[in-house]
């Protein structure tokens, strides 16, 4: 009798294990196709979440949720990395670099601004990106040669720039070897 119960128990165990394996195999999700539109939808969701977080910070003196900002950065960079030819890729890179700045990760922000300048020279806000990068290389990570190169690039396509901005860039180019503080003192003396 013990042998019959033992055989019945083993049989039940084998049936349970085999049906469980089938269930696991059947429960596997089909691969999800990543599209530019699905990434953009994810970006919209994160941007909306960040808007709520920023509102909470302003109204309730809340804290910045770094994880949420990093997730937003990842989604913006995902659009660029997966669909660099998409019309929104440059704007996503711009948004990612701004979010890096909010987290005070200036070096990362500068890296993505450099990518924007190199890969999207016709981006609608490219002059703002040049300005930010020039400031970075003249104040944060002082590299006069890189700043000079960027100023020259910005001046090549200065047709859409305000005259005052062009003059400021030319002045900075003429005084490229001065630190920002030295340049400020010189300008205030005049």
N, CA, C and O of each residue as an XYZ file, in Angstrom:
760
protein
N       0.819     -1.178      0.000
C       0.000      0.000      0.000
C       0.876      1.261      0.000
O       0.585      2.236     -0.693
N       1.960      1.218      0.798
C       2.874      2.356      0.840
C       3.459      2.614     -0.543
O       3.643      3.763     -0.946
N       3.752      1.529     -1.269
C       4.336      1.669     -2.594
C       3.351      2.340     -3.553
O       3.756      3.132     -4.403
N       2.093      2.035     -3.422
C       1.077      2.632     -4.297
C       0.973      4.124     -4.019
O       0.912      4.924     -4.952
N       0.953      4.507     -2.748
C       0.887      5.922     -2.396
C       2.158      6.657     -2.838
O       2.103      7.803     -3.286
N       3.291      5.981     -2.706
C       4.557      6.577     -3.129
C       4.576      6.783     -4.639
O       5.001      7.838     -5.112
N       4.123      5.792     -5.400
C       4.047      5.907     -6.859
C       3.042      6.984     -7.258
O       3.301      7.765     -8.174
N       1.920      7.028     -6.590
C       0.899      8.044     -6.893
C       1.435      9.438     -6.573
O       1.206     10.381     -7.330
N       2.138      9.566     -5.470
C       2.727     10.861     -5.089
C       3.770     11.326     -6.092
O       3.805     12.497     -6.470
N       4.630     10.386     -6.525
C       5.660     10.727     -7.525
C       5.020     11.113     -8.849
O       5.462     12.054     -9.508
N       3.989     10.394     -9.231
C       3.279     10.716    -10.481
C       2.653     12.097    -10.419
O       2.735     12.869    -11.374
N       2.025     12.407     -9.283
C       1.404     13.734     -9.116
C       2.463     14.829     -9.159
O       2.258     15.895     -9.740
N       3.603     14.540     -8.526
C       4.697     15.507     -8.521
C       5.221     15.751     -9.934
O       5.472     16.893    -10.320
N       5.383     14.675    -10.701
C       5.840     14.816    -12.085
C       4.841     15.605    -12.917
O       5.230     16.459    -13.713
N       3.563     15.326    -12.737
C       2.526     16.071    -13.467
C       2.556     17.549    -13.084
O       2.463     18.424    -13.945
N       2.683     17.813    -11.811
C       2.705     19.204    -11.350
C       3.908     19.940    -11.916
O       3.791     21.088    -12.345
N       5.063     19.286    -11.918
C       6.275     19.928    -12.437
C       6.176     20.163    -13.932
O       6.557     21.224    -14.426
N       5.663     19.171    -14.656
C       5.592     19.341    -16.098
C       4.572     20.403    -16.481
O       4.818     21.160    -17.420
N       3.453     20.488    -15.802
C       2.472     21.511    -16.153
C       2.963     22.896    -15.743
O       2.629     23.892    -16.385
N       3.752     22.958    -14.676
C       4.312     24.242    -14.258
C       5.296     24.762    -15.297
O       5.313     25.957    -15.593
N       6.113     23.874    -15.852
C       7.057     24.285    -16.885
C       6.320     24.812    -18.109
O       6.730     25.801    -18.716
N       5.227     24.140    -18.464
C       4.443     24.604    -19.608
C       3.885     25.988    -19.335
O       3.848     26.839    -20.224
N       3.452     26.206    -18.108
C       2.895     27.505    -17.753
C       3.961     28.592    -17.866
O       3.699     29.677    -18.384
N       5.153     28.296    -17.381
C       6.238     29.273    -17.445
C       6.550     29.605    -18.900
O       6.716     30.772    -19.255
N       6.629     28.584    -19.730
C       6.916     28.806    -21.145
C       5.814     29.636    -21.781
O       6.084     30.544    -22.567
N       4.568     29.319    -21.436
C       3.432     30.038    -22.012
C       3.305     31.457    -21.478
O       2.721     32.313    -22.143
N       3.849     31.728    -20.271
C       3.730     33.064    -19.675
C       4.779     34.043    -20.181
O       4.700     35.235    -19.882
N       5.753     33.570    -20.934
C       6.793     34.475    -21.417
C       6.170     35.492    -22.362
O       5.416     35.142    -23.269
N       6.500     36.752    -22.132
C       5.953     37.825    -22.953
C       6.644     37.866    -24.304
O       7.844     37.623    -24.424
N       5.868     38.172    -25.292
C       6.434     38.357    -26.630
C       7.286     39.617    -26.618
O       6.952     40.571    -25.915
N       8.378     39.649    -27.378
C       9.217     40.849    -27.407
C       8.414     42.062    -27.888
O       7.642     41.984    -28.843
N       8.619     43.167    -27.204
C       7.923     44.402    -27.554
C       8.785     45.180    -28.539
O       9.976     45.388    -28.306
N       8.187     45.599    -29.620
C       8.920     46.370    -30.621
C       9.062     47.814    -30.142
O       8.082     48.464    -29.776
N      10.286     48.294    -30.153
C      10.543     49.672    -29.750
C      10.398     50.552    -30.991
O      11.038     50.317    -32.016
N       9.555     51.553    -30.876
C       9.368     52.503    -31.967
C       9.644     53.902    -31.451
O       9.632     54.144    -30.244
N       9.890     54.808    -32.357
C      10.098     56.202    -31.960
C       8.863     56.717    -31.230
O       8.971     57.455    -30.250
N       7.693     56.320    -31.716
C       6.449     56.790    -31.088
C       6.290     56.258    -29.675
O       5.840     56.985    -28.789
N       6.656     54.984    -29.448
C       6.528     54.441    -28.091
C       7.503     55.135    -27.140
O       7.173     55.377    -25.979
N       8.685     55.449    -27.624
C       9.654     56.174    -26.790
C       9.134     57.578    -26.500
O       9.246     58.058    -25.372
N       8.569     58.236    -27.504
C       8.019     59.584    -27.308
C       6.874     59.573    -26.299
O       6.734     60.501    -25.503
N       6.055     58.518    -26.336
C       4.976     58.402    -25.351
C       5.551     58.274    -23.947
O       5.048     58.885    -23.004
N       6.619     57.468    -23.813
C       7.285     57.328    -22.520
C       7.897     58.635    -22.049
O       7.872     58.950    -20.860
N       8.446     59.390    -22.986
C       9.012     60.708    -22.661
C       7.911     61.633    -22.155
O       8.095     62.346    -21.168
N       6.771     61.618    -22.831
C       5.644     62.481    -22.442
C       5.188     62.147    -21.017
O       4.925     63.040    -20.212
N       5.099     60.851    -20.723
C       4.690     60.427    -19.378
C       5.691     60.942    -18.341
O       5.290     61.472    -17.305
N       6.994     60.790    -18.613
C       8.008     61.247    -17.655
C       8.009     62.759    -17.533
O       8.130     63.291    -16.430
N       7.875     63.460    -18.655
C       7.844     64.922    -18.598
C       6.651     65.412    -17.784
O       6.763     66.377    -17.027
N       5.510     64.743    -17.942
C       4.334     65.101    -17.141
C       4.592     64.840    -15.660
O       4.201     65.639    -14.809
N       5.255     63.717    -15.350
C       5.593     63.399    -13.962
C       6.544     64.438    -13.382
O       6.386     64.869    -12.240
N       7.532     64.837    -14.179
C       8.477     65.854    -13.703
C       7.778     67.177    -13.453
O       8.113     67.895    -12.511
N       6.810     67.498    -14.292
C       6.054     68.741    -14.095
C       5.349     68.732    -12.734
O       5.324     69.747    -12.037
N       4.782     67.591    -12.364
C       4.126     67.464    -11.065
C       5.159     67.586     -9.943
O       4.912     68.246     -8.934
N       6.310     66.951    -10.124
C       7.374     67.022     -9.118
C       7.848     68.463     -8.947
O       8.012     68.926     -7.818
N       8.072     69.180    -10.054
C       8.521     70.570     -9.972
C       7.470     71.454     -9.300
O       7.801     72.346     -8.519
N       6.219     71.196     -9.612
C       5.132     71.967     -8.990
C       5.131     71.730     -7.483
O       4.957     72.665     -6.702
N       5.325     70.477     -7.079
C       5.388     70.139     -5.661
C       6.571     70.836     -4.989
O       6.456     71.307     -3.858
N       7.684     70.900     -5.673
C       8.861     71.572     -5.119
C       8.557     73.049     -4.885
O       8.889     73.607     -3.839
N       7.922     73.668     -5.871
C       7.633     75.099     -5.770
C       6.571     75.393     -4.709
O       6.700     76.359     -3.958
N       5.536     74.577     -4.642
C       4.422     74.854     -3.734
C       4.655     74.352     -2.313
O       4.183     74.964     -1.354
N       5.374     73.253     -2.171
C       5.503     72.615     -0.861
C       6.933     72.480     -0.386
O       7.216     71.772      0.580
N       7.827     73.161     -1.069
C       9.232     73.077     -0.702
C       9.711     71.623     -0.709
O      10.455     71.196      0.175
N       9.267     70.869     -1.728
C       9.607     69.452     -1.840
C      11.030     69.234     -2.318
O      11.772     70.184     -2.571
N      11.391     67.987     -2.434
C      12.725     67.590     -2.864
C      12.685     67.126     -4.317
O      11.684     66.579     -4.781
N      13.772     67.348     -5.016
C      13.900     66.865     -6.385
C      14.107     65.358     -6.339
O      14.986     64.868     -5.630
N      13.302     64.628     -7.092
C      13.418     63.175     -7.168
C      14.452     62.837     -8.242
O      14.134     62.790     -9.430
N      15.685     62.603     -7.810
C      16.788     62.346     -8.741
C      16.521     61.117     -9.617
O      16.894     61.097    -10.790
N      15.887     60.109     -9.054
C      15.592     58.903     -9.832
C      14.648     59.220    -10.983
O      14.817     58.708    -12.090
N      13.662     60.056    -10.724
C      12.721     60.431    -11.780
C      13.429     61.239    -12.861
O      13.174     61.048    -14.050
N      14.312     62.136    -12.453
C      15.063     62.929    -13.429
C      15.975     62.025    -14.256
O      16.071     62.188    -15.472
N      16.633     61.087    -13.612
C      17.499     60.151    -14.337
C      16.688     59.286    -15.305
O      17.146     58.987    -16.408
N      15.497     58.892    -14.894
C      14.636     58.114    -15.793
C      14.234     58.955    -17.005
O      14.209     58.459    -18.131
N      13.921     60.224    -16.767
C      13.590     61.113    -17.888
C      14.789     61.257    -18.823
O      14.632     61.219    -20.043
N      15.966     61.417    -18.267
C      17.189     61.509    -19.083
C      17.333     60.252    -19.933
O      17.585     60.337    -21.135
N      17.175     59.091    -19.314
C      17.319     57.834    -20.050
C      16.318     57.733    -21.193
O      16.653     57.236    -22.268
N      15.118     58.192    -20.975
C      14.107     58.129    -22.041
C      14.455     59.079    -23.183
O      14.302     58.732    -24.354
N      14.923     60.272    -22.839
C      15.320     61.221    -23.893
C      16.518     60.690    -24.679
O      16.551     60.783    -25.906
N      17.492     60.140    -23.975
C      18.661     59.599    -24.662
C      18.303     58.362    -25.483
O      18.930     58.095    -26.508
N      17.313     57.621    -25.044
C      16.868     56.443    -25.785
C      16.334     56.822    -27.169
O      16.576     56.117    -28.149
N      15.617     57.926    -27.239
C      15.113     58.369    -28.544
C      16.287     58.686    -29.467
O      16.306     58.272    -30.626
N      17.258     59.421    -28.946
C      18.435     59.765    -29.750
C      19.204     58.503    -30.171
O      19.565     58.355    -31.339
N      19.450     57.603    -29.224
C      20.269     56.421    -29.510
C      19.588     55.446    -30.469
O      20.247     54.853    -31.324
N      18.277     55.280    -30.331
C      17.552     54.330    -31.170
C      17.062     54.916    -32.490
O      16.936     54.205    -33.487
N      16.786     56.222    -32.489
C      16.235     56.866    -33.685
C      16.877     58.236    -33.898
O      16.188     59.254    -33.829
N      18.198     58.277    -34.158
C      18.890     59.565    -34.282
C      18.370     60.418    -35.432
O      18.552     61.635    -35.428
N      17.725     59.795    -36.415
C      17.207     60.545    -37.559
C      15.820     61.133    -37.288
O      15.315     61.920    -38.088
N      15.209     60.759    -36.173
C      13.873     61.274    -35.849
C      13.938     62.785    -35.635
O      14.913     63.304    -35.093
N      12.898     63.474    -36.064
C      12.876     64.938    -35.966
C      12.941     65.431    -34.522
O      13.324     66.577    -34.284
N      12.577     64.593    -33.559
C      12.598     65.007    -32.153
C      13.895     64.618    -31.433
O      14.058     64.935    -30.255
N      14.808     63.944    -32.115
C      16.032     63.458    -31.466
C      16.886     64.602    -30.923
O      17.385     64.522    -29.801
N      17.057     65.656    -31.705
C      17.885     66.788    -31.251
C      17.263     67.456    -30.025
O      17.966     67.790    -29.071
N      15.957     67.649    -30.052
C      15.277     68.265    -28.904
C      15.393     67.373    -27.671
O      15.503     67.872    -26.551
N      15.370     66.053    -27.873
C      15.535     65.137    -26.741
C      16.941     65.226    -26.161
O      17.111     65.180    -24.942
N      17.945     65.351    -27.015
C      19.315     65.544    -26.516
C      19.414     66.846    -25.727
O      20.055     66.902    -24.678
N      18.776     67.881    -26.239
C      18.782     69.172    -25.554
C      18.138     69.033    -24.171
O      18.672     69.522    -23.175
N      16.993     68.366    -24.125
C      16.303     68.178    -22.846
C      17.172     67.350    -21.892
O      17.241     67.654    -20.701
N      17.828     66.314    -22.403
C      18.689     65.485    -21.553
C      19.822     66.313    -20.960
O      20.127     66.189    -19.774
N      20.457     67.169    -21.789
C      21.568     67.970    -21.255
C      21.068     68.959    -20.204
O      21.773     69.241    -19.235
N      19.861     69.484    -20.387
C      19.296     70.402    -19.380
C      19.009     69.661    -18.076
O      19.230     70.198    -16.991
N      18.517     68.426    -18.184
C      18.240     67.638    -16.983
C      19.534     67.276    -16.264
O      19.579     67.267    -15.033
N      20.579     66.979    -17.020
C      21.895     66.744    -16.391
C      22.339     67.990    -15.630
O      22.896     67.884    -14.537
N      22.097     69.153    -16.193
C      22.468     70.397    -15.501
C      21.682     70.558    -14.208
O      22.228     71.009    -13.202
N      20.391     70.188    -14.228
C      19.590     70.272    -13.005
C      20.169     69.395    -11.901
O      20.081     69.726    -10.719
N      20.758     68.278    -12.300
C      21.377     67.377    -11.325
C      22.805     67.786    -10.995
O      23.496     67.117    -10.226
N      23.233     68.890    -11.583
C      24.588     69.430    -11.410
C      25.658     68.461    -11.922
O      26.740     68.339    -11.346
N      25.325     67.786    -13.009
C      26.276     66.891    -13.679
C      26.731     67.598    -14.950
O      26.406     67.193    -16.066
N      27.491     68.664    -14.742
C      27.899     69.559    -15.826
C      28.706     68.845    -16.916
O      28.541     69.127    -18.103
N      29.561     67.939    -16.513
C      30.395     67.238    -17.484
C      29.530     66.405    -18.449
O      29.773     66.383    -19.656
N      28.531     65.730    -17.899
C      27.608     64.953    -18.747
C      26.811     65.875    -19.653
O      26.616     65.580    -20.832
N      26.353     66.986    -19.107
C      25.602     67.951    -19.913
C      26.466     68.442    -21.074
O      26.000     68.534    -22.210
N      27.718     68.753    -20.781
C      28.641     69.243    -21.818
C      28.870     68.181    -22.890
O      28.957     68.500    -24.076
N      28.967     66.935    -22.477
C      29.160     65.833    -23.428
C      27.998     65.786    -24.436
O      28.222     65.636    -25.638
N      26.775     65.912    -23.945
C      25.615     65.829    -24.839
C      25.435     67.103    -25.653
O      24.912     67.054    -26.767
N      25.864     68.255    -25.109
C      25.844     69.484    -25.929
C      26.820     69.340    -27.087
O      26.525     69.761    -28.206
N      27.987     68.743    -26.823
C      28.965     68.514    -27.898
C      28.371     67.613    -28.981
O      28.583     67.837    -30.173
N      27.633     66.602    -28.557
C      26.976     65.716    -29.519
C      25.955     66.484    -30.347
O      25.860     66.299    -31.560
N      25.198     67.338    -29.687
C      24.216     68.171    -30.409
C      24.894     69.040    -31.461
O      24.447     69.107    -32.606
N      25.964     69.696    -31.069
C      26.685     70.587    -31.990
C      27.239     69.804    -33.172
O      27.169     70.257    -34.314
N      27.781     68.644    -32.896
C      28.405     67.840    -33.943
C      27.370     67.208    -34.877
O      27.533     67.236    -36.097
N      26.312     66.641    -34.307
C      25.385     65.855    -35.111
C      24.147     66.604    -35.593
O      23.482     66.164    -36.531
N      23.833     67.726    -34.961
C      22.631     68.476    -35.341
C      22.940     69.970    -35.489
O      22.353     70.790    -34.783
N      23.844     70.330    -36.385
C      24.226     71.738    -36.518
C      23.072     72.646    -36.958
O      23.146     73.863    -36.783
N      22.029     72.079    -37.516
C      20.880     72.885    -37.949
C      19.763     72.910    -36.899
O      18.674     73.417    -37.170
N      20.018     72.380    -35.729
C      19.012     72.375    -34.655
C      18.554     73.802    -34.383
O      19.367     74.726    -34.359
N      17.260     73.978    -34.178
C      16.683     75.324    -34.060
C      17.278     76.146    -32.908
O      17.313     77.374    -32.989
N      17.738     75.500    -31.858
C      18.304     76.226    -30.716
C      19.817     76.041    -30.602
O      20.378     76.122    -29.509
N      20.465     75.793    -31.725
C      21.895     75.494    -31.695
C      22.728     76.655    -31.144
O      23.768     76.423    -30.527
N      22.293     77.890    -31.355
C      23.073     79.027    -30.836
C      23.040     79.070    -29.312
O      24.029     79.449    -28.685
N      21.926     78.689    -28.714
C      21.848     78.605    -27.253
C      22.790     77.504    -26.760
O      23.448     77.652    -25.730
N      22.846     76.405    -27.507
C      23.735     75.298    -27.139
C      25.195     75.754    -27.232
O      25.998     75.462    -26.346
N      25.535     76.473    -28.311
C      26.894     77.040    -28.429
C      27.203     77.922    -27.225
O      28.266     77.793    -26.618
N      26.282     78.815    -26.878
C      26.516     79.727    -25.750
C      26.788     78.955    -24.468
O      27.717     79.270    -23.725
N      25.974     77.948    -24.221
C      26.139     77.166    -22.992
C      27.487     76.444    -22.982
O      28.158     76.368    -21.953
N      27.863     75.924    -24.129
C      29.115     75.183    -24.219
C      30.316     76.126    -24.101
O      31.324     75.776    -23.488
N      30.209     77.300    -24.679
C      31.285     78.296    -24.576
C      31.460     78.703    -23.116
O      32.585     78.810    -22.627
N      30.356     78.926    -22.427
C      30.432     79.264    -21.000
C      31.095     78.117    -20.232
O      31.930     78.347    -19.357
N      30.720     76.901    -20.562
C      31.302     75.742    -19.883
C      32.818     75.726    -20.047
O      33.549     75.483    -19.087
N      33.290     75.986    -21.268
C      34.737     75.926    -21.521
C      35.478     77.206    -21.130
O      36.706     77.251    -21.211
N      34.763     78.234    -20.714
C      35.456     79.442    -20.241
C      35.328     79.628    -18.730
O      36.074     80.407    -18.138
N      34.390     78.919    -18.105
C      34.201     79.081    -16.663
C      34.365     77.763    -15.916
O      35.183     77.665    -15.001
N      33.592     76.748    -16.299
C      33.554     75.496    -15.542
C      34.771     74.608    -15.787
O      35.421     74.163    -14.841
N      35.069     74.359    -17.028
C      36.184     73.485    -17.398
C      37.040     74.291    -18.375
O      36.949     74.119    -19.591
N      37.860     75.160    -17.828
C      38.555     76.154    -18.644
C      39.448     75.479    -19.688
O      40.459     74.852    -19.371
N      39.031     75.635    -20.934
C      39.772     75.119    -22.079
C      39.637     76.140    -23.209
O      38.763     76.014    -24.067
N      40.509     77.154    -23.203
C      40.389     78.238    -24.180
C      40.371     77.772    -25.634
O      39.667     78.358    -26.456
N      41.122     76.741    -25.962
C      41.153     76.273    -27.357
C      39.794     75.713    -27.783
O      39.340     75.962    -28.899
N      39.154     74.966    -26.900
C      37.825     74.445    -27.225
C      36.815     75.585    -27.316
O      35.956     75.586    -28.198
N      36.915     76.552    -26.411
C      36.012     77.702    -26.453
C      36.210     78.470    -27.756
O      35.239     78.873    -28.398
N      37.457     78.669    -28.142
C      37.751     79.375    -29.393
C      37.158     78.639    -30.592
O      36.564     79.260    -31.472
N      37.318     77.331    -30.626
C      36.772     76.517    -31.722
C      35.245     76.668    -31.797
O      34.678     76.816    -32.879
N      34.604     76.628    -30.652
C      33.145     76.765    -30.620
C      32.694     78.159    -31.051
O      31.705     78.302    -31.770
N      33.413     79.170    -30.614
C      33.064     80.541    -31.002
C      33.186     80.688    -32.514
O      32.313     81.268    -33.160
N      34.249     80.170    -33.063
C      34.428     80.248    -34.525
C      33.305     79.502    -35.257
O      32.786     79.991    -36.260
N      32.935     78.331    -34.761
C      31.824     77.588    -35.369
C      30.514     78.378    -35.282
O      29.756     78.447    -36.250
N      30.263     78.959    -34.136
C      29.034     79.735    -33.948
C      29.005     80.942    -34.875
O      27.955     81.296    -35.410
N      30.158     81.570    -35.063
C      30.214     82.759    -35.916
C      30.050     82.426    -37.401
O      29.601     83.268    -38.177
N      30.411     81.202    -37.799
C      30.244     80.792    -39.200
C      28.770     80.869    -39.592
O      28.433     81.323    -40.686
N      27.910     80.428    -38.701
C      26.474     80.449    -38.988
C      25.779     81.457    -38.073
O      24.907     81.093    -37.285
N      26.162     82.687    -38.181
C      25.614     83.717    -37.299
C      24.479     84.512    -37.939
O      24.077     85.551    -37.415
N      23.966     84.035    -39.059
C      22.914     84.785    -39.757
C      21.652     84.951    -38.919
O      20.965     85.964    -39.047
N      21.333     83.988    -38.072
C      20.124     84.080    -37.243
C      20.404     84.610    -35.845
O      19.523     84.600    -34.984
N      21.620     85.069    -35.619
C      21.998     85.586    -34.305
C      21.767     87.084    -34.227
O      21.899     87.809    -35.213
N      21.422     87.522    -33.037
C      21.289     88.958    -32.807
C      22.667     89.613    -32.930
O      23.682     89.011    -32.579
N      22.691     90.838    -33.426
C      23.944     91.566    -33.618
C      24.729     91.652    -32.313
O      25.950     91.494    -32.309
N      24.044     91.898    -31.226
C      24.687     92.003    -29.918
C      25.388     90.691    -29.544
O      26.483     90.706    -28.982
N      24.753     89.567    -29.859
C      25.342     88.273    -29.562
C      26.596     88.034    -30.416
O      27.598     87.517    -29.921
N      26.535     88.410    -31.684
C      27.693     88.266    -32.577
C      28.853     89.107    -32.051
O      29.989     88.637    -31.997
N      28.568     90.340    -31.666
C      29.615     91.217    -31.130
C      30.213     90.658    -29.847
O      31.422     90.745    -29.631
N      29.376     90.092    -29.004
C      29.860     89.504    -27.760
C      30.802     88.325    -28.056
O      31.841     88.181    -27.412
N      30.432     87.487    -29.028
C      31.280     86.354    -29.398
C      32.610     86.829    -29.982
O      33.663     86.269    -29.675
N      32.559     87.862    -30.824
C      33.794     88.399    -31.404
C      34.700     88.961    -30.311
O      35.916     88.774    -30.341
N      34.093     89.648    -29.352
C      34.865     90.200    -28.242
C      35.491     89.079    -27.414
O      36.646     89.174    -26.998
N      34.727     88.028    -27.181
C      35.260     86.904    -26.401
C      36.410     86.228    -27.152
O      37.389     85.795    -26.546
N      36.278     86.145    -28.470
C      37.329     85.546    -29.293
C      38.610     86.375    -29.230
O      39.709     85.824    -29.155
N      38.464     87.694    -29.261
C      39.633     88.580    -29.186
C      40.340     88.473    -27.831
O      41.535     88.748    -27.720
N      39.589     88.072    -26.809
C      40.136     87.999    -25.449
C      40.122     86.564    -24.917
O      39.957     86.343    -23.717
N      40.292     85.612    -25.797
C      40.143     84.203    -25.441
C      41.121     83.748    -24.362
O      40.829     82.804    -23.628
N      42.265     84.397    -24.255
C      43.247     83.978    -23.253
C      42.985     84.544    -21.870
O      43.688     84.207    -20.917
N      41.981     85.400    -21.751
C      41.617     85.935    -20.439
C      40.630     84.992    -19.755
O      39.767     84.395    -20.399
N      40.778     84.873    -18.443
C      39.794     84.095    -17.693
C      38.488     84.887    -17.688
O      38.464     86.061    -18.056
N      37.430     84.249    -17.279
C      36.137     84.943    -17.239
C      36.201     86.159    -16.315
O      35.676     87.224    -16.643
N      36.849     85.993    -15.154
C      36.983     87.108    -14.207
C      37.798     88.258    -14.811
O      37.439     89.427    -14.668
N      38.898     87.911    -15.487
C      39.729     88.943    -16.126
C      38.959     89.661    -17.234
O      39.076     90.876    -17.392
N      38.183     88.914    -17.989
C      37.370     89.509    -19.046
C      36.319     90.447    -18.448
O      36.088     91.537    -18.970
N      35.691     90.026    -17.367
C      34.683     90.878    -16.711
C      35.303     92.165    -16.214
O      34.729     93.240    -16.391
N      36.466     92.073    -15.595
C      37.163     93.277    -15.115
C      37.510     94.199    -16.264
O      37.353     95.415    -16.154
N      37.982     93.633    -17.372
C      38.340     94.433    -18.538
C      37.115     95.133    -19.111
O      37.181     96.307    -19.475
N      36.004     94.419    -19.190
C      34.781     95.009    -19.764
C      34.219     96.089    -18.835
O      33.692     97.098    -19.304
N      34.328     95.883    -17.533
C      33.834     96.879    -16.588
C      34.715     98.123    -16.556
O      34.241     99.215    -16.244
N      36.001     97.958    -16.881
C      36.920     99.104    -16.904
C      36.627    100.006    -18.098
O      36.888    101.208    -18.048
N      36.085     99.430    -19.172
C      35.803    100.232    -20.385
C      34.536    100.951    -20.250
O      34.135    101.673    -21.163
